[in-house]
Amino acid sequence: MTADCAARFWHREGADIVLAVHVQPGARRNAVAGLHGGRLKITVSAPARDGSANARLLALLAEQCAIPVSRLELIQGAGARTKRVRIRQAPPGIDRLFAAWDSRP
């Protein structure tokens, strides 16, 4: 993956990675759905109320990245569809996962 592709939805901040995501709450399934407007589109079945969609988003990212949810932090967009999520101490090789997400239609 080129640096230009990486800049579309993620960037490094030291040992951390920050993801730019677009969340679709109330979807039929929880999934990484590709890209939407230069952000990683993620669908979650939880409704957008009482923080349940945000909690499901973090749980799905933790599962997909094979890291504990405690290493994820919602840093922007708690009440919006566009969000920024920090992955603290991102594991080595995680960029291969992001390349796979980037190649989804």
Backbone as ProteinMPNN parsed JSONL, in Angstrom:
{"seq_chain_A": "MTADCAARFWHREGADIVLAVHVQPGARRNAVAGLHGGRLKITVSAPARDGSANARLLALLAEQCAIPVSRLELIQGAGARTKRVRIRQAPPGIDRLFAAWDSRP", "coords_chain_A": {"N_chain_A": [[0.845, -1.171, 0.0], [0.538, 2.213, -0.786], [1.833, 5.327, 0.548], [0.031, 7.355, -0.008], [-2.437, 6.019, -0.201], [-2.68, 5.096, 2.407], [-3.02, 7.455, 3.812], [-5.622, 8.023, 3.403], [-7.547, 6.896, 5.213], [-6.229, 6.37, 7.622], [-3.586, 7.177, 9.91], [-0.313, 7.358, 11.371], [0.584, 8.176, 14.713], [3.153, 8.469, 16.406], [3.575, 5.577, 18.294], [0.977, 4.959, 18.045], [-2.081, 4.597, 16.111], [-4.359, 6.457, 14.198], [-7.63, 6.219, 13.146], [-9.861, 7.27, 10.613], [-13.233, 7.128, 10.498], [-16.445, 6.223, 9.136], [-19.528, 5.678, 10.378], [-22.294, 3.515, 10.181], [-25.03, 3.238, 11.898], [-27.527, 0.926, 13.196], [-27.588, -1.008, 11.229], [-27.933, -4.081, 9.301], [-25.928, -5.891, 9.897], [-22.791, -6.263, 11.655], [-19.914, -4.933, 10.385], [-16.902, -4.306, 8.467], [-17.132, -2.227, 5.836], [-15.784, -1.215, 3.64], [-14.658, 1.728, 1.92], [-15.748, 5.124, 2.43], [-16.089, 8.187, 1.271], [-13.328, 8.697, 1.72], [-13.0, 7.735, 4.257], [-13.013, 4.957, 6.529], [-15.639, 2.805, 6.182], [-17.932, 1.543, 8.454], [-20.346, -0.724, 9.445], [-22.791, -1.08, 11.952], [-24.927, -2.983, 14.018], [-26.136, -1.981, 16.242], [-28.248, 0.582, 17.639], [-28.155, 4.188, 17.192], [-27.971, 5.455, 19.861], [-27.59, 6.329, 23.284], [-24.881, 5.688, 23.317], [-24.509, 3.109, 22.414], [-23.982, 2.338, 19.738], [-21.426, 3.375, 19.413], [-20.004, 1.846, 21.287], [-20.293, -0.686, 20.136], [-18.95, -0.268, 17.745], [-16.267, 0.091, 18.665], [-15.873, -2.431, 19.816], [-16.074, -4.08, 17.549], [-13.899, -3.141, 15.999], [-11.803, -3.824, 17.739], [-12.021, -6.605, 17.711], [-11.545, -7.16, 14.958], [-8.945, -6.161, 14.664], [-7.591, -7.718, 16.406], [-6.985, -7.005, 19.083], [-7.179, -5.859, 22.526], [-10.194, -4.209, 23.561], [-9.708, -2.164, 25.28], [-7.489, -0.835, 24.328], [-8.393, 0.874, 22.451], [-9.686, 4.08, 21.608], [-12.241, 6.403, 21.368], [-11.832, 9.347, 19.901], [-12.971, 11.506, 18.673], [-16.142, 12.655, 17.563], [-18.312, 11.46, 18.967], [-21.1, 11.795, 18.929], [-21.719, 11.714, 16.259], [-21.772, 10.532, 12.819], [-19.335, 10.488, 11.516], [-16.176, 9.751, 12.695], [-13.212, 9.657, 14.8], [-10.844, 7.309, 15.716], [-8.532, 6.161, 18.043], [-5.904, 3.835, 18.04], [-4.123, 2.528, 20.485], [-0.688, 1.843, 20.917], [-0.32, 0.326, 18.468], [-0.396, -2.861, 16.906], [2.391, -4.57, 15.319], [2.46, -4.875, 11.774], [-0.183, -4.284, 11.297], [-0.85, -2.66, 9.237], [-1.164, -4.276, 7.003], [-3.695, -5.367, 7.351], [-5.181, -3.021, 7.095], [-4.631, -2.447, 4.434], [-6.016, -4.504, 3.186], [-8.63, -3.789, 3.892], [-8.733, -1.394, 2.534], [-8.807, -2.217, -0.093], [-11.307, -3.189, -0.543], [-14.384, -3.205, -2.381]], "CA_chain_A": [[0.0, 0.0, 0.0], [1.329, 3.429, -0.853], [1.56, 6.289, 1.604], [-1.165, 8.1, -0.369], [-3.602, 5.215, 0.18], [-2.754, 5.048, 3.858], [-3.477, 8.739, 4.307], [-7.054, 8.154, 3.181], [-8.361, 6.672, 6.403], [-5.451, 6.159, 8.838], [-2.225, 7.72, 9.981], [0.41, 7.051, 12.61], [0.98, 9.212, 15.678], [4.078, 7.721, 17.249], [3.262, 4.146, 18.306], [-0.465, 4.833, 17.88], [-2.683, 4.824, 14.801], [-5.667, 7.098, 14.257], [-8.494, 5.859, 12.033], [-11.011, 8.103, 10.277], [-14.283, 6.182, 10.167], [-17.839, 6.624, 8.92], [-20.3, 4.598, 10.989], [-23.71, 3.4, 9.841], [-25.705, 2.499, 12.965], [-28.804, 0.314, 12.858], [-27.437, -1.84, 10.03], [-28.307, -5.488, 9.485], [-24.82, -6.665, 10.458], [-21.589, -5.545, 12.062], [-18.912, -5.263, 9.374], [-16.121, -3.288, 7.772], [-17.823, -2.223, 4.543], [-14.987, -0.55, 2.612], [-14.394, 3.152, 2.121], [-16.826, 6.066, 2.168], [-15.58, 9.55, 1.373], [-11.982, 8.724, 2.288], [-13.039, 7.178, 5.609], [-13.354, 3.549, 6.606], [-17.061, 2.655, 6.507], [-18.214, 0.422, 9.337], [-21.76, -0.852, 9.775], [-23.042, -1.72, 13.246], [-26.349, -3.268, 14.206], [-26.635, -1.232, 17.397], [-28.823, 1.888, 17.308], [-27.358, 5.371, 17.534], [-28.456, 6.108, 21.08], [-26.979, 5.914, 24.55], [-23.515, 5.223, 23.12], [-24.422, 1.687, 22.071], [-23.315, 2.183, 18.436], [-19.999, 3.624, 19.638], [-19.457, 0.675, 21.977], [-20.223, -1.783, 19.162], [-17.865, 0.102, 16.83], [-14.984, -0.215, 19.303], [-15.784, -3.888, 19.964], [-15.806, -4.651, 16.23], [-12.514, -2.82, 15.641], [-10.922, -4.638, 18.585], [-12.082, -7.975, 17.194], [-10.902, -7.2, 13.645], [-7.512, -5.869, 14.818], [-7.07, -8.693, 17.373], [-6.435, -6.281, 20.235], [-8.213, -5.606, 23.532], [-10.953, -2.978, 23.349], [-9.115, -1.132, 26.15], [-6.462, -0.101, 23.574], [-9.08, 1.752, 21.508], [-10.261, 5.283, 22.205], [-12.986, 7.276, 20.477], [-11.277, 10.666, 20.214], [-13.77, 12.565, 18.066], [-17.36, 12.27, 16.876], [-19.155, 10.573, 19.774], [-22.505, 11.944, 18.552], [-21.799, 11.89, 14.808], [-21.417, 9.339, 12.033], [-17.905, 10.54, 11.227], [-15.469, 9.618, 13.973], [-11.791, 9.326, 14.806], [-10.564, 6.297, 16.738], [-7.111, 5.918, 18.282], [-5.447, 2.506, 18.446], [-2.903, 2.73, 21.271], [0.336, 0.806, 20.753], [-0.792, -0.503, 17.352], [0.452, -4.036, 16.704], [3.141, -4.59, 14.068], [1.802, -5.53, 10.658], [-1.598, -3.932, 11.171], [-1.048, -1.991, 7.947], [-1.646, -5.274, 6.039], [-5.141, -5.409, 7.535], [-5.725, -1.794, 6.513], [-4.533, -2.583, 2.97], [-7.137, -5.363, 2.779], [-9.843, -2.97, 3.996], [-8.663, -0.357, 1.502], [-9.053, -2.805, -1.401], [-12.711, -3.631, -0.671], [-15.147, -2.333, -3.305]], "C_chain_A": [[0.888, 1.231, 0.0], [0.971, 4.354, 0.294], [0.304, 7.088, 1.292], [-2.426, 7.343, 0.009], [-3.783, 5.233, 1.689], [-3.333, 6.331, 4.417], [-4.99, 8.89, 4.168], [-7.867, 7.927, 4.449], [-7.561, 6.389, 7.673], [-4.104, 6.85, 8.742], [-1.633, 7.362, 11.343], [0.644, 8.325, 13.413], [1.863, 8.515, 16.699], [3.779, 6.237, 17.144], [1.773, 3.887, 18.095], [-0.861, 5.01, 16.417], [-4.037, 5.471, 15.031], [-6.419, 6.752, 12.975], [-9.576, 6.913, 11.853], [-12.098, 7.155, 9.798], [-15.62, 6.88, 9.929], [-18.669, 5.446, 9.4], [-21.756, 4.669, 10.535], [-24.381, 2.568, 10.929], [-27.018, 1.898, 12.468], [-28.759, -0.552, 11.606], [-27.849, -3.277, 10.333], [-27.199, -6.3, 10.141], [-23.685, -5.737, 10.847], [-20.481, -5.928, 11.095], [-18.109, -4.039, 8.969], [-16.601, -3.342, 6.332], [-17.046, -1.536, 3.43], [-14.75, 0.908, 2.951], [-15.613, 3.983, 1.746], [-16.262, 7.47, 2.359], [-14.207, 9.652, 2.009], [-11.899, 8.234, 3.723], [-13.375, 5.702, 5.523], [-14.817, 3.439, 7.02], [-17.261, 1.383, 7.308], [-19.707, 0.43, 9.648], [-21.883, -1.579, 11.105], [-24.545, -1.884, 13.417], [-26.956, -2.476, 15.357], [-27.213, 0.111, 16.949], [-27.928, 3.028, 17.778], [-27.97, 6.097, 18.727], [-27.755, 5.506, 22.294], [-25.579, 5.326, 24.39], [-23.385, 3.778, 22.687], [-23.764, 1.455, 20.718], [-21.816, 2.415, 18.578], [-19.334, 2.429, 20.315], [-19.307, -0.493, 21.002], [-19.121, -1.53, 18.151], [-16.518, -0.291, 17.425], [-14.799, -1.72, 19.471], [-15.457, -4.548, 18.625], [-14.372, -4.375, 15.797], [-11.531, -3.658, 16.453], [-10.869, -6.07, 18.069], [-11.316, -8.082, 15.87], [-9.382, -7.014, 13.739], [-6.827, -6.829, 15.79], [-6.328, -8.019, 18.519], [-7.543, -6.111, 21.272], [-8.912, -4.271, 23.27], [-10.387, -1.831, 24.2], [-8.019, -0.324, 25.442], [-7.066, 0.83, 22.529], [-9.702, 2.927, 22.243], [-10.979, 6.077, 21.123], [-12.574, 8.702, 20.805], [-12.06, 11.813, 19.594], [-15.022, 11.958, 17.451], [-18.29, 11.362, 17.654], [-20.627, 10.635, 19.363], [-22.713, 12.092, 17.056], [-21.471, 10.578, 14.103], [-19.936, 9.322, 11.676], [-17.156, 10.63, 12.557], [-13.981, 9.439, 13.737], [-11.551, 8.402, 15.991], [-9.055, 6.094, 16.825], [-6.898, 4.464, 18.685], [-4.125, 2.725, 19.171], [-1.966, 1.544, 21.092], [-0.098, -0.196, 19.676], [0.161, -1.669, 17.112], [1.211, -3.968, 15.382], [2.349, -5.338, 12.995], [0.342, -5.179, 10.47], [-1.886, -3.229, 9.841], [-1.492, -2.975, 6.863], [-3.172, -5.429, 6.133], [-5.786, -4.189, 6.885], [-5.674, -1.838, 4.989], [-5.674, -3.455, 2.456], [-8.448, -4.583, 2.844], [-9.887, -1.948, 2.867], [-9.022, -0.917, 0.115], [-10.488, -3.302, -1.572], [-13.467, -2.67, -1.566], [-16.098, -1.408, -2.58]], "O_chain_A": [[1.887, 1.276, 0.717], [-0.067, 4.189, 0.935], [-0.425, 7.469, 2.208], [-3.388, 7.944, 0.488], [-4.9, 5.369, 2.189], [-4.068, 6.295, 5.404], [-5.576, 9.797, 4.759], [-8.788, 8.692, 4.73], [-8.166, 6.183, 8.725], [-3.563, 7.074, 7.659], [-2.344, 7.103, 12.314], [0.87, 9.4, 12.859], [1.386, 8.032, 17.726], [3.731, 5.687, 16.044], [1.35, 2.736, 17.979], [-0.084, 5.504, 15.599], [-4.773, 5.088, 15.94], [-5.92, 6.961, 11.869], [-10.144, 7.396, 12.832], [-11.914, 6.452, 8.805], [-15.882, 7.966, 10.445], [-18.531, 4.336, 8.886], [-22.365, 5.739, 10.508], [-24.317, 1.339, 10.899], [-27.551, 2.317, 11.441], [-29.795, -0.801, 10.99], [-28.083, -3.636, 11.487], [-27.467, -7.271, 10.849], [-23.627, -4.582, 10.424], [-20.135, -7.104, 10.983], [-18.558, -2.901, 9.103], [-16.492, -4.378, 5.676], [-17.607, -1.296, 2.361], [-14.654, 1.279, 4.121], [-16.4, 3.611, 0.876], [-15.99, 7.887, 3.485], [-13.942, 10.59, 2.76], [-10.838, 8.31, 4.342], [-13.961, 5.253, 4.538], [-15.199, 3.923, 8.085], [-16.829, 0.3, 6.914], [-20.265, 1.448, 10.058], [-21.182, -2.558, 11.362], [-25.328, -1.027, 13.009], [-28.175, -2.324, 15.428], [-26.724, 0.709, 15.99], [-27.065, 2.854, 18.639], [-28.432, 7.231, 18.6], [-27.386, 4.331, 22.31], [-25.136, 4.549, 25.236], [-22.272, 3.26, 22.597], [-23.049, 0.466, 20.555], [-21.019, 1.73, 17.937], [-18.221, 2.048, 19.951], [-18.305, -1.209, 21.039], [-18.429, -2.462, 17.738], [-15.712, -0.938, 16.756], [-13.695, -2.232, 19.291], [-14.649, -5.475, 18.573], [-13.697, -5.268, 15.285], [-10.538, -4.146, 15.914], [-9.798, -6.673, 17.999], [-10.522, -9.005, 15.691], [-8.627, -7.631, 12.989], [-5.612, -6.758, 15.975], [-5.213, -8.398, 18.877], [-8.723, -6.208, 20.934], [-8.285, -3.317, 22.81], [-10.574, -0.661, 23.867], [-7.658, 0.758, 25.906], [-6.336, 1.502, 21.801], [-10.187, 2.784, 23.366], [-10.398, 6.389, 20.084], [-12.924, 9.22, 21.866], [-11.841, 12.971, 19.948], [-14.971, 10.868, 16.882], [-19.0, 10.559, 17.049], [-21.329, 9.627, 19.441], [-23.771, 12.548, 16.623], [-20.961, 9.639, 14.713], [-19.345, 8.25, 11.548], [-17.458, 11.461, 13.413], [-13.543, 9.115, 12.633], [-11.989, 8.668, 17.11], [-8.385, 5.883, 15.814], [-7.601, 3.928, 19.542], [-3.121, 3.067, 18.546], [-2.393, 0.39, 21.111], [-0.225, -1.393, 19.933], [1.38, -1.491, 17.114], [0.724, -3.369, 14.423], [1.656, -6.313, 13.286], [-0.311, -5.717, 9.576], [-3.026, -3.206, 9.378], [-2.134, -2.565, 5.896], [-3.85, -5.6, 5.12], [-6.808, -4.304, 6.209], [-6.573, -1.324, 4.324], [-6.239, -3.172, 1.4], [-9.286, -4.703, 1.95], [-10.95, -1.67, 2.312], [-9.487, -0.176, -0.75], [-10.845, -3.787, -2.646], [-13.231, -1.462, -1.527], [-16.801, -0.623, -3.217]]}, "name": "protein", "num_of_chains": 1, "seq": "MTADCAARFWHREGADIVLAVHVQPGARRNAVAGLHGGRLKITVSAPARDGSANARLLALLAEQCAIPVSRLELIQGAGARTKRVRIRQAPPGIDRLFAAWDSRP"}
